Amino acid sequence: SDKDMRIGFLLGAVLVTLIMLFFGVMGMLAYANDREAYDTFQKLAYLSFFDLLLPLPRAWHYVTLALLTTLAASSVDTLQNGLSAVLSRDLVKHGLSPNWSRLVIVGFNIAAVVQAADRFEVVPLFLVADLVCATSVGPLFFGLIKHDIPLGLFDLKIPAPTELGAFLGCLSGIATVMVNGEINDVNKAVNPYTGKVYDKSAFAYFWLTNTKSDGTPYECALCGTKTMVTFIVTPLISTAACFLFSAIDIYVGGARAREPFLVVPRLDCVEDGVLDKVGLAKKTDGDGVVAPSTDVVTKATPKLSSGEDDDDDDDDHCLEDGRIEPPPSSSSN
């Protein structure tokens, strides 16, 4: 439910905050112990926790290694299970074997192994993932808003984001990163330690290999001010663009702006108004077997337009597991 989701977000945010505070304090302690080494980059600030761990007994090293391995393995395992579950659900609903989803996951793993063979550093990869998330985190979560937000001033309201507005907001976040790259004069991504060239395209700044203002070697991506500005500006602009494009979409399209602009025909419900309009809904034959619709369904969809429920008992209904329940047979008394 929405309440459970809010509680989950809140607890997750609190736990992440506590963990970040812990490692921040560890970094401050490590810097206080050896300021000169960190100032001259003989030691790297983002590895300061391991600097404090080094003089501890070897047993602590084994415990830390086990925790780090478990952390990485659990994250990958959860991601793979999630991808497989999402794909399997759609495959089953279309009458296909769920084993195809497992083959897709195997394909992802092969690609991951090939990339791992190139020995990309973990920290830059995390930076890339974080910056990609920063481009879309605002439109994604604000896109969950269902109702307009009243400002309490002259009856002004902030419109709830539309699907098109959220999509354009994500694209605006990507464009923000690219513009930051042009401003910082970064036209290629190069590993500052190995000299390996990651990217020479317009997306090179996603690697956050920032140059100093005087053109001499790269400044620390995790401690540079340019990186900090990028991570602040990107989600702000993408969120603002999400609401701006949503307002324009509603002004131009009216009520139609609330309908999805990309229809994915994966819902088997004949009651789905969007699929009805484009003729992608599915019906059941006499035996209750799902069969694709051959004509455009023309029944009205008052649920989309007026918010009223359709109580027509002659239509098929979707069950919780995604199957379609055939209409009840009529019998005379």
C-alpha positions as CSV (number, residue, x, y, z in Angstrom):
1,S,0.0,0.0,0.0
2,D,1.0,3.7,-0.2
3,K,1.4,3.7,3.6
4,D,3.8,0.7,3.5
5,M,5.8,2.3,0.7
6,R,6.2,5.6,2.7
7,I,7.3,3.7,5.8
8,G,9.8,1.8,3.7
9,F,11.2,4.9,2.1
10,L,11.4,6.6,5.6
11,L,13.2,3.7,7.2
12,G,15.6,3.3,4.3
13,A,16.5,7.0,4.4
14,V,17.1,6.8,8.1
15,L,19.4,3.8,7.9
16,V,21.3,5.2,4.9
17,T,21.8,8.5,6.8
18,L,23.2,6.6,9.8
19,I,25.6,4.6,7.7
20,M,26.8,7.7,5.9
21,L,27.4,9.5,9.2
22,F,29.4,6.6,10.5
23,F,31.7,6.5,7.5
24,G,31.9,10.3,7.5
25,V,33.1,10.2,11.1
26,M,35.6,7.4,10.3
27,G,37.0,9.6,7.5
28,M,37.4,12.5,9.8
29,L,39.3,10.3,12.3
30,A,41.5,8.9,9.6
31,Y,42.3,12.4,8.3
32,A,43.1,13.7,11.8
33,N,45.6,10.8,12.2
34,D,47.5,11.6,9.0
35,R,46.6,14.9,7.4
36,E,49.7,15.3,5.2
37,A,49.2,11.9,3.5
38,Y,45.6,12.7,2.6
39,D,46.4,16.3,1.5
40,T,49.1,15.0,-0.9
41,F,46.9,12.1,-2.1
42,Q,49.3,9.5,-0.8
43,K,46.2,8.1,0.8
44,L,42.7,8.3,-0.8
45,A,40.0,9.8,1.3
46,Y,37.3,7.4,0.2
47,L,39.4,4.5,1.4
48,S,40.0,6.0,4.8
49,F,37.9,3.4,6.6
50,F,40.4,0.7,5.5
51,D,43.2,2.9,6.7
52,L,41.7,2.7,10.2
53,L,41.1,-1.0,9.8
54,L,44.7,-1.8,8.8
55,P,46.3,-1.8,12.3
56,L,43.5,-3.9,13.9
57,P,43.9,-7.6,14.5
58,R,43.6,-9.9,11.4
59,A,40.3,-11.3,12.7
60,W,38.7,-7.9,12.0
61,H,40.0,-8.0,8.4
62,Y,38.3,-11.4,7.9
63,V,35.0,-10.1,9.3
64,T,35.1,-7.0,7.1
65,L,35.9,-9.1,4.0
66,A,33.0,-11.4,4.8
67,L,30.6,-8.5,5.3
68,L,31.8,-6.8,2.0
69,T,31.4,-10.0,0.1
70,T,28.0,-10.6,1.5
71,L,26.9,-7.1,0.7
72,A,28.0,-7.3,-2.9
73,A,26.6,-10.8,-3.4
74,S,23.2,-9.9,-1.8
75,S,22.9,-6.8,-4.0
76,V,23.5,-8.7,-7.2
77,D,21.3,-11.6,-6.2
78,T,18.4,-9.3,-5.3
79,L,18.8,-7.4,-8.7
80,Q,18.8,-10.7,-10.6
81,N,15.8,-12.1,-8.8
82,G,13.9,-8.8,-9.4
83,L,14.7,-8.8,-13.1
84,S,13.7,-12.4,-13.4
85,A,10.4,-12.0,-11.5
86,V,9.4,-9.0,-13.6
87,L,10.1,-10.7,-16.9
88,S,8.6,-14.0,-15.8
89,R,5.3,-12.4,-14.9
90,D,4.9,-10.8,-18.3
91,L,6.0,-14.0,-20.1
92,V,3.5,-16.2,-18.2
93,K,0.7,-13.7,-19.0
94,H,1.5,-14.0,-22.7
95,G,1.6,-17.8,-22.5
96,L,5.4,-18.1,-22.8
97,S,7.8,-20.2,-20.6
98,P,9.3,-18.3,-17.7
99,N,12.6,-20.0,-18.5
100,W,13.2,-17.3,-21.1
101,S,13.6,-14.8,-18.3
102,R,16.4,-16.9,-16.9
103,L,18.2,-16.9,-20.3
104,V,17.9,-13.2,-20.3
105,I,19.6,-13.0,-16.9
106,V,22.3,-15.3,-18.1
107,G,22.9,-12.9,-21.0
108,F,23.2,-10.0,-18.6
109,N,25.7,-12.0,-16.5
110,I,27.8,-12.7,-19.6
111,A,28.0,-9.0,-20.4
112,A,28.9,-8.2,-16.8
113,V,31.8,-10.8,-16.9
114,V,33.1,-9.3,-20.1
115,Q,33.0,-5.8,-18.6
116,A,34.7,-7.1,-15.4
117,A,37.5,-8.5,-17.6
118,D,38.4,-4.9,-18.5
119,R,39.0,-4.3,-14.8
120,F,37.0,-1.1,-14.5
121,E,37.5,0.4,-11.1
122,V,34.6,0.0,-8.7
123,V,34.5,3.6,-7.4
124,P,34.1,5.2,-10.9
125,L,31.4,2.6,-11.7
126,F,29.5,3.6,-8.6
127,L,29.9,7.2,-9.5
128,V,28.4,6.6,-12.9
129,A,25.5,4.7,-11.4
130,D,24.9,7.4,-8.8
131,L,24.9,10.2,-11.4
132,V,22.6,8.3,-13.7
133,C,20.2,7.9,-10.7
134,A,20.5,11.6,-10.0
135,T,19.2,12.5,-13.4
136,S,15.9,10.6,-12.8
137,V,15.4,10.4,-9.0
138,G,13.2,13.5,-8.9
139,P,10.9,12.8,-11.9
140,L,10.6,9.1,-10.7
141,F,9.4,9.7,-7.2
142,F,7.4,12.9,-7.9
143,G,5.8,11.0,-10.7
144,L,4.1,8.9,-8.0
145,I,2.0,12.0,-7.0
146,K,-1.6,11.4,-8.1
147,H,-3.2,14.8,-7.2
148,D,-2.3,18.4,-7.7
149,I,-0.5,20.1,-4.9
150,P,-2.3,23.3,-3.6
151,L,0.0,26.2,-2.8
152,G,-2.6,28.0,-0.6
153,L,-2.2,31.2,-2.6
154,F,-4.8,32.4,-5.0
155,D,-5.9,28.8,-5.6
156,L,-2.7,28.1,-7.3
157,K,-1.7,24.4,-7.6
158,I,1.4,22.5,-8.7
159,P,0.1,19.9,-11.2
160,A,0.9,16.3,-10.5
161,P,3.5,15.2,-13.0
162,T,2.3,13.5,-16.2
163,E,4.0,10.5,-17.8
164,L,5.4,12.7,-20.6
165,G,6.5,15.4,-18.2
166,A,8.4,12.8,-16.0
167,F,10.1,11.3,-19.1
168,L,11.2,14.7,-20.3
169,G,12.4,15.6,-16.8
170,C,14.7,12.5,-16.9
171,L,16.0,13.6,-20.3
172,S,16.6,17.1,-18.9
173,G,18.7,15.5,-16.1
174,I,20.9,13.8,-18.7
175,A,21.2,17.0,-20.6
176,T,22.3,18.8,-17.4
177,V,25.2,16.4,-16.9
178,M,26.3,16.9,-20.5
179,V,26.1,20.7,-20.1
180,N,28.2,20.4,-16.9
181,G,30.8,18.6,-18.9
182,E,31.0,21.4,-21.5
183,I,31.2,24.0,-18.7
184,N,34.0,22.1,-17.0
185,D,35.8,21.5,-20.4
186,V,35.7,17.7,-20.1
187,N,35.6,16.2,-23.5
188,K,36.9,12.7,-22.6
189,A,37.0,10.5,-19.6
190,V,40.4,9.2,-18.6
191,N,41.5,7.1,-15.6
192,P,43.8,9.4,-13.7
193,Y,45.9,6.5,-12.4
194,T,46.1,4.1,-15.4
195,G,45.5,6.5,-18.3
196,K,42.8,4.3,-19.6
197,V,40.3,6.2,-21.8
198,Y,36.7,5.4,-20.7
199,D,34.7,7.6,-23.1
200,K,35.2,10.3,-25.7
201,S,31.6,11.1,-26.4
202,A,29.3,13.8,-25.1
203,F,28.5,11.4,-22.2
204,A,32.2,11.5,-21.0
205,Y,31.4,13.7,-18.0
206,F,29.3,10.9,-16.5
207,W,32.6,9.3,-15.4
208,L,33.3,12.5,-13.4
209,T,37.0,12.6,-14.2
210,N,37.3,16.3,-13.6
211,T,40.2,18.5,-14.6
212,K,41.6,21.3,-12.5
213,S,41.1,24.9,-13.5
214,D,44.8,25.2,-14.5
215,G,44.6,22.1,-16.8
216,T,47.0,20.0,-14.7
217,P,46.1,16.4,-13.7
218,Y,42.6,15.4,-12.5
219,E,41.2,16.4,-9.2
220,C,39.7,13.8,-6.9
221,A,36.3,12.9,-8.3
222,L,34.9,12.1,-4.8
223,C,36.2,15.2,-3.1
224,G,36.2,17.8,-5.9
225,T,33.8,20.8,-5.7
226,K,32.8,20.3,-9.4
227,T,31.4,16.9,-8.5
228,M,29.5,18.3,-5.6
229,V,27.9,21.0,-7.7
230,T,27.0,18.4,-10.4
231,F,25.2,16.2,-7.9
232,I,23.3,19.2,-6.5
233,V,22.3,20.8,-9.8
234,T,21.3,17.7,-11.7
235,P,18.4,16.4,-9.6
236,L,17.1,20.0,-9.0
237,I,17.0,20.7,-12.7
238,S,15.5,17.4,-13.7
239,T,12.7,17.8,-11.0
240,A,12.0,21.4,-12.1
241,A,11.8,20.3,-15.7
242,C,9.5,17.4,-14.7
243,F,6.9,19.9,-13.3
244,L,7.4,22.4,-16.1
245,F,6.9,20.0,-18.9
246,S,3.9,18.4,-17.0
247,A,2.3,21.8,-16.7
248,I,2.8,22.4,-20.5
249,D,1.5,18.9,-21.3
250,I,-1.7,19.5,-19.3
251,Y,-2.1,23.0,-20.8
252,V,-1.8,21.7,-24.3
253,G,-3.4,18.3,-24.0
254,G,-6.0,18.8,-21.3
255,A,-7.4,15.6,-19.8
256,R,-5.5,13.5,-22.4
257,A,-2.3,14.5,-20.8
258,R,-3.1,12.2,-17.8
259,E,-3.2,9.2,-20.1
260,P,0.1,7.2,-20.8
261,F,1.8,8.3,-24.0
262,L,3.6,5.0,-24.3
263,V,1.3,2.0,-24.3
264,V,2.9,-1.4,-23.4
265,P,0.5,-4.2,-24.4
266,R,1.3,-6.4,-21.4
267,L,-1.9,-6.1,-19.5
268,D,-4.5,-8.8,-20.3
269,C,-7.4,-6.9,-18.8
270,V,-10.2,-6.1,-21.2
271,E,-11.2,-3.5,-18.6
272,D,-8.0,-1.5,-19.1
273,G,-9.3,1.6,-20.8
274,V,-6.0,2.5,-22.4
275,L,-5.6,-0.9,-24.1
276,D,-9.3,-0.8,-25.1
277,K,-8.7,2.5,-27.0
278,V,-5.8,1.2,-29.0
279,G,-7.3,-2.3,-29.6
280,L,-4.6,-4.2,-27.6
281,A,-6.9,-5.7,-25.0
282,K,-7.4,-9.4,-24.9
283,K,-10.6,-11.4,-24.5
284,T,-11.5,-14.9,-23.6
285,D,-13.1,-17.4,-25.9
286,G,-15.9,-19.8,-24.9
287,D,-13.5,-22.0,-22.9
288,G,-12.0,-19.1,-20.9
289,V,-8.7,-19.2,-22.9
290,V,-7.1,-15.8,-23.5
291,A,-7.2,-14.9,-27.1
292,P,-5.9,-11.6,-28.7
293,S,-8.5,-9.1,-29.8
294,T,-8.9,-8.8,-33.5
295,D,-10.8,-5.5,-33.5
296,V,-10.7,-2.3,-31.6
297,V,-12.8,-2.4,-28.4
298,T,-15.2,0.4,-28.6
299,K,-16.8,0.2,-25.2
300,A,-16.7,3.5,-23.3
301,T,-14.2,3.9,-20.4
302,P,-15.9,6.2,-18.0
303,K,-13.3,5.3,-15.3
304,L,-10.7,7.3,-17.2
305,S,-12.9,10.3,-18.0
306,S,-15.3,10.7,-15.1
307,G,-13.7,8.6,-12.4
308,E,-16.8,6.4,-12.1
309,D,-16.6,2.7,-11.9
310,D,-17.9,0.5,-14.7
311,D,-20.3,-2.0,-13.2
312,D,-21.1,-3.8,-16.4
313,D,-21.3,-7.4,-15.4
314,D,-21.1,-8.6,-19.0
315,D,-17.4,-7.8,-19.3
316,D,-14.5,-10.1,-18.4
317,H,-12.7,-9.3,-15.2
318,C,-9.0,-9.7,-14.3
319,L,-8.1,-11.9,-11.4
320,E,-5.3,-11.0,-9.0
321,D,-2.9,-13.4,-10.6
322,G,-3.4,-11.7,-14.0
323,R,-5.7,-14.4,-15.5
324,I,-9.0,-13.4,-17.0
325,E,-12.2,-14.6,-15.4
326,P,-14.8,-15.4,-18.1
327,P,-18.3,-13.9,-17.7
328,P,-20.7,-16.0,-15.6
329,S,-23.0,-18.1,-17.7
330,S,-26.7,-17.1,-17.5
331,S,-29.2,-19.7,-16.5
332,S,-33.0,-19.5,-16.4
333,N,-34.8,-20.1,-13.1
